[in-house]
Amino acid sequence: MYQLKSLFEGAPDSPGYAQGFLSLVARMLERVDAAAVANLAGLVEEAGSAGRTIYTLGNGGSAAVASHFVNDMGVNSWVAGKRGFRVCSLADNVASVTAVANDVSFEEIFRRQLACGMTSGDLVIALSVSGNSPNVIRAVEYANEAGGVTVGLCGFDGGRLARIAQHAVVIPSSKDEYGPVEDAFSVVFHAVSS
């Protein structure tokens, strides 16, 4: 497997570095299970068409990708005379995230929001490069117990998230490739929202 750290042996402003990075992301995408991506698209279409809420969640760069997907799905799903999809990123409400983190614990920031708003049949898409983020795992466990439909977008070997989510899209990667995995998350979401 092509390792990101080997790219840093050259200068970041060199064409070789840029080509290495682009090749790394391309190789990751070639190893993604296209059927899993198609399944995700079907789950999003089914939830949106049924008027269910689609929740996304993640930390850091994964939170940014989750927010971007909400932007794309919210705007791109609207057609004149037809209701658009109801989508929400649980990482976007800073007041709620910081209140739960301060008053309860950071591990509860997503689970608590789902407990307040999720109904049975809603779709919960959780992003975690490692697949082991405690706050993401707790949210997916809750969604599973409360009748949600859960999808994990994961890097590395999928981690615990790939095992507990009802559906998973894994970006096979080595453990130092956070940025490229998040880039691949964006590509997967663009494939779904296009």
N, C-alpha and C positions, 0 to 999 in steps of 0.2 A: 504494500500500500504506500502511496506517495505521501510523505510526511511534510507537514507545513514547516516544521523547524528547519528542514534542509534548505528551504527557500532563503532563509536569513543568512546563508553563507555568502550570498551576493549582495550587492548594493540595492536597496529598495527602489532607486530611481533607474535601474538598469532594465533594458528590454527583457533580459533573461529572467529576472525576478517577476516582472509582470506576466510573462508567458507562463512561468511556472505556476503562479497563483491561478491564472485563468484555466490552465490545464487541470489543476487540482480540482477546482469546482466542477469542471466538465466531467471528469472521471467520477466524482461523487454522484453526479446526476445520472450518469449512465448506469450506476448500480442500484438506483432507486427502483423499487417494485412499481411499475406503471399500473398494475392492477390495483394496488393499494391506493394510489393517487386517484384513479377512476372511482374507486369505492368511496373515497372522501368526497369527491364531487357529487356523487349520487346521494350521499347522506346530507350534504349541504342543500342540494336541490329539494330533497324530500322534506327536510325540516322547514326550509323557507316557504315552500309551496303549501305546507300544512299550517302555516302561521305560527310555528313554534319559534322560540328564541334560540339563536345561535350564540353561544358564549365562547370567547377566546381568552386565554390567559397564559402568562409566561413572565419571566424575569429578564431584566436588562435588555439586550438586543432582541431576545425572543419576544419580550413585551412589545417592542417597537414593531416587529413583524406582525404580531397579533393585532395591533392597532391598525396597521396598514391594510390588513385583510378586511377588518371591519369597515374601513373607509371604502375600499373597493367594492365590497359586497353591498353595502348600504346604498351607494350611488348607482352602481352598475346593475342592481337587480330591479330597479324601478322601470316600469313600462307604463305608458299612458293607459289609464283605465284598469290597471292591475296594481295591487298592493306590492310594495317592495319587501325585501326580507328584513326581519327584525334581528339585528346583530349588535353585540355589546362586548367590548373588551373590559375585563375585570381589572386590568392594570391601569386603566385610564382615569379613574376617579381618585385623585391624589388624597382628597379628604377622607374617603372611605378606607383607602389602603393604609394611610398613616394612623387613622383612628383605631382600626383593628390591630395594627402592628403595635401601637403604644398601649392600648387598653387590654388586649388579649395576648397575642403573640404574632410575630411575622409569619409563622407557619400556618396561621389561620386566615390570612388576608383574602384568599380566594374562596376557601370553603365557606366562610361566614357570608360572603356576598351571594354565593349560590344558595345557601340556606334561606336567605331572605327573598330571593326572586325566582329561582329555578322551579319549573314544574315538570312532572313526569313527561318524558318524550322530548324535552329540550335537548339540543345538541351542545356538547361541551368539547371544545378542541383545545387541548393542552399542549404547550410547547416547552420542551426542555432538552437542551443539547445533550446533557449527561443522562437524562432520563431519571434522575434521582433527586431532583429538587424537592425538599420536604413539603413546601407549601403547594406545589403542583400535585404531588402524590396525594396529599390530604383532600384536595379539591376533587380529584378524580375518584377517590374512594367514596367520598360523599355522593357525587353524582351517580355512581354505580348503585349505591344503596337507595337513592331517592328516585330511581327510575329514569335517569338521564341516559342518553346515548353518548358514549365517550370515545374520543379519538386522541391518540398520543402522536405528536410529531417529535421525533427523537433523533439524536445523533449517536455517535459511537456505536455501541452494540444494542442500543435501545434502552438499556437500564431497566429499572423497575417499572417505569411508565409503560413501556412496550408490553410488559407482562400483565399489568392490571387494567389497561384500557381495553375496551371491547374491540377497538380497531386501532391499527397503528401504521404509520408511515415512518420507516427508519431510513435515515441517511447514513449509510455505513461509512465510518471514519475512524481515524485514530484519535486519541484523547487530547490532542493539542489543537484541534481544528475547529474551535468555536466559531470564528468569523465565517469560514467557508460553509459550515453547517447552517448558520443563520441565513447566509446567501441562498443556500439550497431551499430552506424553508420558504423564502420569498418566491422562488421559482415555482415551488409546489402550489403555493397559494395563488399565484398568477395563473397557473394552469387551471385551477378550480374556478377562479372568478372571471375568467375570460369568456 
